[in-house]
Amino acid sequence: MTGSLGLGAAALLGGCTAGSPTTPVRIPPTPTLSTPAVRAILRPGISQVDLGGITANTWCYDGQVPGKLLHAKAGDVVQVQVRNQLPVETSVHWHGIRLHNTADGVPGITQDPIAAGAEYTYTFQAPDPGTYFFHPHSGVQIDRGLYAPLIVDDPAEPGGYDHEWVLVLDDWTDGVGRSPDDILAAFKAEHGTISQGMNHNMSGMGGMGRSPLGDVGDITYPYYLINGRIPAAPQTLTAKPGQRVRLRIINAAADTLFRIALGGHTLTVTHTDGYPVQPQQTRALYLAQGERADLLVTLADGVFPLVACAEGKQGQGIILIRTGGGATPSATVRPGELDTDPLLLAALMPTEAARLPQREPDQVEQVTLNGQMKPYAWGMNGTTFGSDTPITTAAGRRVRLQMTNMTMMAHPMHIHGHTWSLPGNGGLRKDTVLVLPMQTITADLEADNPGRWAYHCHNIYHAEIGMMTTLQY
């Protein structure tokens, strides 16, 4: 597929149309791949799901929340046939995977949307081991139940742990509160002009508490989930005292940043966004929308709550870890570890093997994050997606993005098809990085995967309103 994408009226994120590149961008053809090692069928549809005594009529994959875990090994070719049983069009984005452009799953940029009742097959190579997930890139569908983990194993990894558990965090309203589409419609009704400078007008936060990170979300949710369960009916994971566990934690929430701790334990962070880091011990950590963290922990004897507290909001998700006798903690339990100084993942240092080769940038791009709650407006470089000027470069260049947050809201910024290197943190590799209010983060990338790539805030409501642009080469 070269030259024009031929996408007709297809558009990304609720009807916006992509800005025109300053120079023509020739989209690389779909590569010839080997026979798939992993095959799966994905059925997005409408189902009633039990969240733990609360039944929600929602959209999800194959009738469950989260969807079934998809497992591969680094280097595997993965083929997923999507059979859309929803009443509307959809798509699937493979979050964090450095795949070829035509498989990225972004309607209006890399493909036509998958129509209701239609089928579409994604085939791609998963080159890097790590913790990933997948979700739609169509409207606010991720704020329903349409998400699932994707784990890519490293065949050379020595292991050294007794159990591996995948935990998916979410904020939940669909089927029990306002629908995500109604929430977005209300925001669109309040839409106004973007403030391009520093803006303190963050009223309208629904009575949420202030976080040390600044404002961190727009919506109060009825529930916060871990692995699809509300705190009153949490999942219980079992092990033996003294066993080592690898926790792979994914924040699939649409609007919520979580503060995470395991009662009575110190955690060791070993990876973020799929890449290894120098092991860092902490009693608590922050995990923004779209971020992932791998942790190691040696379990004590008893029953312990792992709590994901909705930062700046009221509520939390819980999962229980049982290694022995003891009373079941309450749904409102608050481990003291939560009140320590949580680790920001962008403060980690990479391992030597994870670093990009040192090199001065060939191109430096200034990116400002703009907007405010009232009137509701979010954008980049003073404009919204559809009116934006894409970032253009050429294959082989080292591109430096200097992201300056001119708002009082923290924004988890996500790049498709690439992984950033953060030179201020020794070259830490991440595809999703939290940019705090009035903060500038410098992020380098290697232009080694040609195409049109989405670059946006992973608060889905911010992205839908316009906090997005594209990288093109």
N, C-alpha and C positions, 0 to 999 in steps of 0.2 A: 504494500500500500504506500504509494509515493505521491508527492505533490499534495493536492487538495485532499482533505480527509473525506469529502463527499458525505458529510454528516447531515445535510439538509437542515431541518429546523431543530435538530437535537441540541440540547443545551445543558450545561452543567449547573447543578445547585439551584433548582427551583426556577429555571427559565432565563438565567443570565446567559449572554453570549460572549464568547471569548474575544478579547481584544486582538487586534491585528498585529502581527509581528512587524518590526521595522524593516526586516529583510525576510525574503521567503525562507521558510523552513521546510526542508525535504524530510518527510517522515520515513524513517528506515523501514524496510519491509520486515514482515514477520520472519524470524530466523528459522532455518531448518533444524529441528530438534530430534534427538534420538527417541526411541520408543519410550513412552511414559513408564516410569517405575511406580508411580502412585496414580491411581485412578479413583475418582469419587463422583457421586451424583449429589447435587445440592438442590433442594426443593424449598425455595422461599414460598410461604403460604400463610394463611390465617389459621390460627389454632387457639384453643383454650389451654393455658398453662397454669399449673399449680405452683405458686411462689412460696408455698408453705402455709396452707390454710387460706390463702388469698388467691382467688382465681381471676386471671386476666385474659381477656380476649385480645390477642395481639398478633403481630406479624413476626414470624421467626423461621428458622431453618429446620425443616424436617420435624416440626412439631415440638421442639424443645428449646429451652433457654438455659445457658448458652447453647449454640449449635454444637454438633459433634466435633470433637477434636480431629484435626487433620494432621497426620504425621508424615514426615519425609526425612531423608538424609541429605546432607549438603551435597549438591551436585545432581540430585535427582531431578528428572523431568516430571512435572505434576500436570495432570489433566483433570479438569473439573467441568462436568456438564451441568449447567444451571437450567433447571426446568421451572420457569416462572409460573407459579400458581397464585400469585397475587392478582388483585383486580387492576393493578397499575403497573407501569414499567419500573424496572429496577436495574441494578448493576452490582458487580462485586469488585471491590478494591482490595488488593493483597498488601496490607499495611506493613511497610518496612522492607518488603522484598525488592531487591534490585533486579527486577525483571525487565524484559524488553517492552518498549513503549506501547505496542498494540495490545498487550495483555493487562495494562494497568487498571482498567475498569473505571474510567472516568468519562461518562457520557458528555458529548460536546467537545471533548478534547482528544480522546483516544478511541472512541467507539460510539456507535448508536446505542441508545438504551435498549434493554431487553424488554420487548413488549409483553403485556399481559398474555399469558398462554403460550409464549414463545420459548424456544430453547437457544442456548448459547454456550459454546465450549471455550474455556480458557485453557491454554497450554503454555507452560512456562518452565524455565529451570530455576530452582531454588539454590542459588550459589553459596549462600552464607548460612552457617548454623546460627540458631538463635530462637528467641521467643517472639512470635509475631501473631497477628490475628487478621481476620478479614471481615468486611462489612460493606454495605452499599455506599456508593457515592452519588446517591439520588435523593434530593431533598433532605428531609430530616429522618429518613428511615432508620438510621442507626439508633435513634432515640426510641425505637420500639424494641423488639427482641432479635433483630437481625445482626448478629455478630457471633463469631466462634474463633477459638484459638487455632493457630497454625504453629506447630513446633518442628523446627528443622534441627535434627541431631547432627552432632559432629562425630563421625566414625572414629576419629583419633582421640576423642576425649577420654581420659582415664576413669572418670566417674568419681568414686570416693564417697558415695552417699547411698543410703539404704532405700530411700523413697524419693520419688519425684512427683510433686503435686502442682497442678495448674489451677490458679485462682483468677477468676475474671470478675472485675468490679464493675458495677453499673449503678446509675441513678434511674429510678423507675416511676413513670406516670401512666403509661399507656394501658388503657382498660380499667384503671383504678382512679384516675384523676383526669386532668385535661389531656387531650390527645396532643402529640407533638405538632401535628399540622395546625391545630387551633392555637397553640402557643406561638408558632411562627407567624400565623396570620395576624395575631394581636401585635406582635413586634413590627410587622410590616405596616400595620395601620398607624403606628407611632413613628414611622420612619421619617428622618429629617436629614439635614445637611451634616456632613462629617466635620468635626472640629479637627483642624490640622495641627494645632498646637497643644500644649498641656491643657487638659480639661479635667476639672474636679467635679463636674456635674454627674455624679454616679448615683443619684437618688433613684428610687424605684427598684431596689434590690430585694423587695419582698420581706423586709425586716431581718435580713441575714446579718450575722455578726461579722465584725471586721476581723480579718486574718492578718498575721504579721507579714504576709505576702502581698497585702493590698486587697483589692476587690478580686474575687476569684470565681464568680458565677452570677448568672442572671435569674435562676429559677429555683424555687423551693419545690422539692419532690416529695411525694408521699412516702416513698421507700427508697432505701439504698440496699443493694444486693451483693452478695458474693456467691458466685456459681448459681445464680438464679433463685436464691433463697432470702427471705426477709429475716431480720434479726430474731424475731420471735420463734422461728423454726429453722435454725441454722443447720447446715451440713456438718457432720462430724467425721473427721479423719482420724484413723487410729494407727498407732505405732508403738514401739517399745521404748522405755526409758534408755537414754544414751545413744539412740539411733540418730544418724545424720540425715537431714531432709533437704532436698533442693526444692525451693519454692519458686515457681515461675508466675509472676503476678502481672496481669494485664489490666490497664484502665480503659475499659470500653465505654465509659460514660460520655454523654453528650455535652454536659455542662458542669461537671463536678470534678474538682481536684480533691484527692484523698490524702489524709495523714494516717499512716499505717504503723501498727506495732503489734507484737506478740507478747502477751502478758507473761512476765517472769523470765524473759529471754533477751539476749542480745543477738542481733542479726548480723550476718556478714554479706555485704553486697559483692557479687562476683561478676555480674554482667548488667549492662543497660542497653536497651534497644538492640539486643542480639550480640553486642561486642563485649569482649572481656575487659575488665578493669582491674586495677591493683586492689586486692581485697580491702574493703573498708568496713569496719565494725560500726554499728549504730544501734540505738535502742528504738529509733523511729525514723521514718522517711516519708517524704512527699512523693506522690505519683500523680502527674498531670494527665489530662485526657490524651490518649494515644501513646503514652509512655509505657515501657515495660521494664521490669527489674527482676533479675535472678538473685536469689538469696540462699545462703546456707545457714542451717541452724542445727545445733545439737540439743535434742529434746530432754527436758527434765521429766520427773515422775509426777503425774497428776492430770488435771484437765485445764486447758489453757485457751483463752479466747484470742484469736487473731482478729483485730478490729481495724476496719477502714472507716475512719471518721470523715464525714463530709466537711471539708475545710470551709470555714466561714458560714456554715449552714447548721441547721439542727437535724441530727440524725446520723446513723452509721450503719455499716454492714458488718456482719460477724460470721466467722467460721470457727468451729471448735476443733481442737487437737487433743485427743485423749490417749494417754500412755499408761494410765492407771486409774485408781479410784479417786473419787472426789465429786463434789456437787457441781451441777451444771450452772455456769455463770448466767446472769440475767441478760436480757436483750439490751439493757442500758449500761452494762458494765463498761467501765473506763479504766483500762490499765494505766498505771502511773507512767509507763514508758511513753505514752502519748504526750505527756506534758514535759518531756525533755526537749532538747533542741533537735528537731527532725532534720535529716540529711536531704539536701537538694541534689538530685542526680547529676546536675551540671557541674557540681563541685568535685566529682570523682576524677581520678586520673587513669588513663588507659594503660594497658599492658604494652610492652614494646611491640609485640606482634600486631597489635590493633592500630598502630599509628600509620597515617599516610607518610610517605617520604617527605622530608622537609623541603619546602620550595616556596619561593616568594610568589604571591598572586600575580597572574597576568592581567586581572581585571578586578576592580573593586566597585561594588554596587551599594549605594546607600538605600536602606529600606526603612521607612517609618511606619509604625503601627498607630493608627488614628481612630478616634471615635469616642462615643460616650453613650450613657444609658438613655438620657432624655435631651433631645429627641433621639430615639434609638437609631444608631448608625455606627457601623464599623467598617474600616477599610484599610488600605495600604497605600502609602505614598499619596495620601490626600484624596484618593478616589476609590471607587468600588469596582469589583470584578465586572467586566463588560465594558467599562469605560477606561480600563487600565492600559498601561503600556507594558507589554511583557518584557521580562529580562532576557536579552539575547546574548549568546556567546558563540564559541566555535569549539568543535571537538578537540580535546587535548589540552584545553586551557584550565588553569587553576583559577576558580572564581571565588572571590571573597564577598560575602554578604555581611554588611554591618547593620544589624537590626536594632533600631532604637524605638522603644515603647514610649510613645507620647501620651499614653492614657493612664488612668489610675487602676486599670484592670490588668491582671496577669494573663498573658496569652501563650498557650502551647503551640508553637509554630512547627509545622510539619512539611518536609520536602519529599516529593515522590521520586522514585527511581534512583535515589542516591542516598548516601549517608554523609552527614556533615562531619568535619573535623574542627574541633573548637581549639584554636591555638592558645587561647588564654588558659586552657586546662590541659596543657601538654599534648593536645591533639586528640582529646576525648571524642569518640565516634558516637554520634546520635543522629537519628532521623526526625526526632521530635524533641524540641528544647523549649523549656518554659522561660519566657522573657518577662521579667518582673516590671512593675511600673517605674518609669523614668530610667530604666536600665538599657544599656547597649550590649548586645552579645555579638561577637564576631564569629562567623561560621564559614569555613572554607569547604569547597567541594571540588572534586575532580570531574571535569566534563568528559566522561568516558562512556556515556550511555545516551546516545542521541535521541531526540524526539521532542515532543511537547509535554511538559510535566507540570502538574498542579503544585502549588506552593501556597499554603493557607494556614489559618488558625484552626486548631482541632477542637475548639468549641464550635459545634456544628451550627449553632444559631448565628454566631459571628461570621462564619464562612458563608452561610446562606444569605446573609444581609449584604455581604460583599467583601469580607476580609480575606481576599485571595487574589493571586495573580498567577502567571505561569513563567517557567524557565524554558527557553526554546533554543535549540541548536540542531 
